[in-house]
Amino acid sequence: MHETDEEIADLQHLLDASIGRASGHLTGIVNDEHRLDARQLVTELTGMKVLVLATVTARGEPRTSCVDGHFRHGRWLFGTSPTAIKTKHMLARPAVSATHVDGERIGVFTHGKAHVVSEGPVFEDYNAYFTDFYGSDPQTWDGPGVVYATIEPSWMVAYAANAPSFPAG
């Protein structure tokens, strides 16, 4: 868990506001019995989680791909190639959606804006984190190196099959 108490409070506010704006259909599924609170969510999202990331083409067409998602400081963080189409999409049109699903056990749905970082102190912090996590410097991997992106969430909902007694994953 990488979140401060303030980040947990901010995340809880986002989760509450998001479900408050949700449709009756969604709140019928993600009700009090199936909703994770911020502390449960950050505990569940420790480590790498496969994210389905949706970006948008210049024609407004959605495109999805998968990334290694890491939840840090109440935000999704991931790396990708600077030459990947998703990178070009995020730089031109930063609106993205991301979904992490573990069968029917848990689902985390996020909409927001991607912030791509390719240099500077924030980049160095992310690179150090990923180097520690993966055991080697991502900048030394085959190809043109890695850029990092975070998603600044404007909407997030977290579902769990059994949220009140939800065991940390």
Beta strands, then each sheet from edge to edge (+ up, - down):
strand 1: 48-56
strand 2: 62-72
strand 3: 75-80
strand 4: 95-102
strand 5: 106-117
strand 6: 147-160
sheet 1: 1+ 2- 3+ 6- 5+ 4- 1+
end
